[in-house]
Amino acid sequence: MALHKENILIVDDDVHILELLQRHLRSLEYHTYKAISVKQALYILKDTAIDLLITDIQMPEVDGLQLLKYTAEHYPHIPKLVITGYPSIDGALNVIKSGAIDYLTKPFTKEELKQAVSKSFESRQNRKPESNSNVAPKNPLYADMIGQSKAFGKVTDIIERVKDNRATVLIEGESGTGKELVARAIHYSGKYARAPFVAVNCGAIPEGLLEAELFGYTKGAFTGAHENRNGFFQAANHGTLFLDEIGSASLAVQTKLLRALQEKNITKVGSQKVEKLDLRIIAATNNNLLESISDKKFREDLYYRLTVVQINVPPLRERKSDIPLLVDRFTKKYGVEYKDRIVKVTPEAIEVLQRYDWPGNIRELENVIQRAVIMSDGKIDVKDLPESLKFKIEFPENSFAPLKEMEKEYIQRVLSATNNNKTKAAEILQIDRKTLREKLK
């Protein structure tokens, strides 16, 4: 039977308590969702298959007892655990009447939390499934991956085929398409979900340090190595190591990666001792590795080791039918955060969003919706969207505009997509930064 990491929803208006609980639960290998209010918790319950609810009682506006009663009525299969800083006999009775399994008083230890959570899950296993549950069956581990398009379906089909084995996977796709979400879906939906998932951005670690960070090092191996230290490989043992931007790794690091894949063992920097490991490697890139091979920047033998299974994540422009679903997710997320309610989007605004080509992909769409939620009066209309998105409406096919004006609009679009990162924008435009600065003037 495949093991799955349980989803725990934590509800508390104290951000510090939320973070503490999340750290404890993650160290116990649970997957967590956080809510700072009952309203936010209800949106999460609606969209996500939750296995355990942990909630505070004393909260502003709507208290935890009302959340317990609502959950007992609408999601009777979810066990409930209460934490509170205001213990009392009456409070404990009310909590039990509301269907909670256990009652923890702040402050509590990690061990006390562990025991209470275990007790809650035991109660769920002893309970018969509710045949009249109004919760639609869904895979909670795909909660952040949304889509119904044919292109999206091809990705999820491969995920289903590889999730329960150790096959090495290479995920290819443009920046912002959600490659890490795909990697997490592979890990958390399969039988290794309880094991560690370690994500490493190879492009964010200086070249001289990447080897030591990946494989670990011994005391005195180099200047600054004051102690023996494990690397990301050891941290991910028995689980999944996700290597993002694999194309930025140096040839020396690539050689050690190849050996690790071939021999399933590693050697720390400064050591001769071989360590046997058992883990899955998932790599990702937004570069064309075949071109890098031609340019002698990437090892061909490593490429074929990585591409046992290949997943191409489609850009958003190739799955525009998924845009309304993604917009719905982001408006719920940021509507609750900024407006304390769900923000609606007009059909006209959706039309504009679907006509845009999204060079920054899903990341750009999320940024646009986040900004629109903040700027809107509770309903997102065309006027709340950035001018760069209206490009195709302002310049339809049967009319013309000066080339300089169109160039200006396009540069604005690229800058918006890259969060005003001029280096990245210059790369996309295939001009140097000096030329871009001149054009911006």
N, C-alpha and C positions, 0 to 999 in steps of 0.2 A: 504493500500500500504506500502510495506517495505521501511524503510528509510536506505539509504546507505551513508557512509561518502565519500565525493568527494575526488578524487586524484588531488593534485595540484603539478605541476612541477615548481620548482624555479631555475632560471638560473642566476648566477652572479659570476664573477671571484673573488669577495671579500668574503672570507670565513666568516668574521664577519657578513656581511650583510645576507649571507645565513643562518647562525645560528639564527640571530635575527628574520628573516622572519619565519623560521621554528618554533621558540618558539611561536611567535604571532599566527600563523596559527593553531598550535596544540592546543593552548588554546581556539581557536575558533572552535575546534573539526573537523579540516580537516586533511586528511592523506597527507603527503608531500613526495616528491622526490626531491633530490638536484643534481644540475649539476654545475661544475665550468667552463664549456666551452660549446660552441655550439655543438662540436663533441660529448661530453658526453651526452648532451641533446637529440641528434638525436638517440643515442642507446636506451635511456630510452623510447622515443616516439615510437620506433619500437617495443619494448617488452612489454609495459605497456599501459593500457587504461587510458589516462589522461583526466581529466575533465576541467582543466584550466591551461594555461601557464602564468607564471609571469617571465618576463625577463628584464635584464638590456640591455642597448643599447651599451655603450662603453665597448667593450671587445677585448682582443688581438686576432690576427689571423682572426677569423670570428666574425663579430659584430652581435648584436641582431636584426638589421633590416633584415638581411639575414635569420635569424631563423624565424622571423615573416612571411616573404614571403614564406619560405619553408613550414611552418606549415599551412598557408592559402591555399596553393596549394594541399598539401598531406593529411592534417587533417582539412578540413574546418569546422567540427563540434566543434572544440576546441576553446573556447573564449580566447582572449589574453589580458593581462594586462602588461603595461610597467612601469618600475621604472628607474629613471636616476638621476644622480647628475649633469647633464649638460643640463639644460632646455634652449630651444630656440623656437622661432616661427617656423622656418624651421623644426626643429627636431620634433615638435608636429605634423606638417602637414605630415611629412614622416611617423610618427608612425600611424596616422589615416589612411593614404593611404594603409599601410601595414595590415590593418584589426584589429588593437588593439581597444578594447572597451574603455579603460581609460588610463590615463597618470598620474603617481604619481612622484613628485619630491622629492628627498632625501634632508633633513630628513623628514619623515612623521610619523604621530602618528599611534598607533594601531587602533584607531577609524577610521582614514582615510583609512587605509588598509582594515578594515572590510567593510566599505561602498563600496569601489572599487570592492572588491571580490564579494559582494552581487549583485552589479550592473552587473558584468560579468556573474554571474550565471542566473540572470533574463533575460539577453539577449539570453542565451542558451535556456532557456525554451520557449522563444517567437519565436525561430527559428525552422523551420520545419527540421526534420532529413534529412540528405543527403542520397539519395537512391544510389548514385554512390560512396559513401565513400569506400576507399580501405583499411579501417581498419577492420580486421577480428574480429568478435564478440568474446570477451573473458571476463572472470571474473577477473577484476583488483585486487580483494582482495585475489586472489590465486597467485599473481605475484611472490612471493618467494617460492612457492611450485610447484615443477616441477616433472613430471613423467607421463608415459603412461603404466607402468606395471600393471598387475592384482593386485599385492599387494598394489600398490599406489592407485588404483581405489577403493579398499575396504575402505580405509581411507576417501577419498573424498566423497564417498557415505554416510558414517555416518555423515560427516560434513553437508551435504545437509539436512539430516533428523533432526539434532538438532539445526541448526543455529538460528531458529526463536522461540525457546522456552527456558524456564528457567531450563531445566533438568540439574542436576549435572553430570559432566563428569569426568572420570578418564582416563588420557592418560598414557599408559605404553610403554616403549621402552628403548633401550640402550642409553647410553650417546652419544650425537652427531647426533641423528636421526632426530631432528627437532621437538621436542614435543611442544616447545613454538610457532613455526610457525603454528602448527595445532590449538593450542588454539586461536591464533590471527585470523586465517581463520574462525573459528567458530564465533568469535565476530564480525569481520568486514564485513562478508558476510551476516549477518542477520539483523533483524529489529531493533536490539539494537546498531547498529554500531555507532550512534552518542553519545551514552553514554560512560562513561570512561572504559578503559581497563587498569587494574592495575596488573602488574606482580611482584610477590614476590618470591625470592629464599629463601626458609625456611632454607636451609643448610648454607646459607651465613650469617645469623643473629645469634649471640650468643644465646644459649638456654635461658638464663635469661632475654633477651630483646625481644624475639619473641612475647610473649603474649602482651606486651605493644605496640609493633610496629603494630601488627595485629588489636587490639581492641581499641587502644588509652589509655590515662591515664589522671588522674586529678592531679592538683597541689598538691604536697606533698605526692603523692601515694608511692614514694620511693625516695631514695637519688638521687638527680639530676633532679627530676621532678619539675621544677621551674614554670611550667605553664600547663594549660589544653591543651591537644593535641589530635586531632583525629588520628585514625589509618588507616591502609590500607582498612579495611572494609568500613569505612565512605567515604574514597576517591573513592571507587568503587561503591558506592550506585547508583542504577538504571542501572548499567552496569555489567561488568565481573571482578571477582577477580581470577587471575591465581596463584595458589599455587604450585610452582615447588619444587621438592624434598620434597614432603609431608611426606615421611617416616622418615625424620630427626626431625620432630616435637616431642617434649616431650609428655608423656602421659597426663600431666596437660593441655597442649595446645590442645591436641587432644580432651580432655573432653569439653573444651570451643567451639571448632570447631563443635563438635557433637551437642551441645546445640544450636549453631547458625543456623545449618542446620535444626534442628528439629523445632525450635520455630521462626526462621527467625528474631531473634533480638540478640543484643549483650549488654554487660555491660563493660564500661571502667574499667581498673585497678584502684582501689581506689574509685570506685563509686558504688552506689546501684541503680542508674537510668538505666532503660531498654530503649534501643534505637531500634526502629523498622526499619528494612532495607529491601530493595527489590533489590536483585542482584543475579547473577548466579555465582556459584563456579565451576571452572575447576581446577582440581588437576593433577599433573604429578609426575611420579616416574620412576627411572631406577632400583629400587630394587624390589624383589619379596615380596609384602606385605603379601601374605599368609604365607610365612616363618616367617616374622616379627610377625604375629599374633601367630604362634606356639611358637615363642620365647618370647611371652608376651611383645613385644616392640611396637605393634600397636593394637589399639582397633578394635575388630571384628565388632562391631556395627557401628563404623565410616566407616570402609571399605565398608560395604554394603550401607551406605548412599551415599558414593562417587561414587559407581559403578552403579548408575541408568543407565548410558550409559558408555560403556567401549570401548576405542579405543586403539588398539595395533599398534604402529608405527613400521613397519618392518625395520630390519637392512639393510644396503646397500648391504650386500652380498646376500640378498634375493630378490633384485630388481636391479640386475646388468644391465638389459636392459635400465635402466634409466640413467646410468653413462654418455653416450654421451651427453644427454640433459643437465645434471648438469655441465659437463665439458664446454659445449658451454656457459652456463650462466656465469660461473666463469671466463672463458677466456675473455669474453666481459667486465665483470666488472673490472678485474685487467689489462686487455690489455689497456683499456682507461685510467685507473689510472696511470699505470707505463710506458706504451709505446705510449700513445696517439693514439692507433689504436687497432683493433681486432687482437688477436694473434691466429693463426691456430694451430691445433694439427694433427700430422701425424696418419694414420691408425695404424701403428705399436705401437705408444704410447697409443692409445686408447685400443689396444689389451692387453697391459701390465696392464693398469688401470682396465680393466674388469676381468683380471685373479686374481687380488689381492683381499683379503677377507675383507679389511677395518675394522679392529677392532675399529677404532675411528669414523667410519661411515662418514656421509656427512661433518662433521666438519673437519675430517682428509683429505678428498678429497679436500675441499676448500683450506686448508693449503698447500697441495701438489701443486695444480694448481697455487696458489699465488706465491709460491717459484719458480715454473717452468717458469712462465711468466717473473719474474725478471731475472732468469739465462739464459733464451733463447735468441736467436738472432732474434726473430720475429716469429719463428715457433717452437713449442714444439715437440721434438723428444725423443726417448727412452733415449738418453744420458742426457737429461735435468731432468729426473726423479730420485728420491732418489734410492740408491742401494737396499734398503730394499724392494722396490716394485718389483724388478726383481727376487725375491726369487724363484718363480716357474719356471722361464725361466732358471735360472742358475742351478737349481736342478730338472731336469725333472724326470718323473716317471721311466724311464728306466736307470737312473744312480744313484749313491750314493755319499754321502759326509760324512765326520766324524761327529759324534754326536755333538762334541764341536763346530764345525763350524756352524751347523744348529741351535744350541742353541744361538750362538752369533748373527746370522742373525735374529732370532725370537725376541730376547731381543731388538735389534736395531729397529725392526718394532714396538714393543710396545712403546718404548721411543718416536719414531717419532709420533705415534698416540696420545700420551699424552702430546705432546709439551715438552718433557724432564722432565715431572713431575714424579719424582722418587717414591713419595708416591703412586700416582695413578698406576704407572707401576707395583710396587710391589704388589698392590692389584690384578691387572689383572693376574700377574704371580703366585699369591698365594704363595709368599715368603715374608720374612720380609725385611726391608730396609737394614739391615746389610748384609744379604746374597746377595742382589742386588749389594751393593757397592763392595763386594768381587768379584762378577762376572764381574763387570765393570772394575776392576783393571786388 
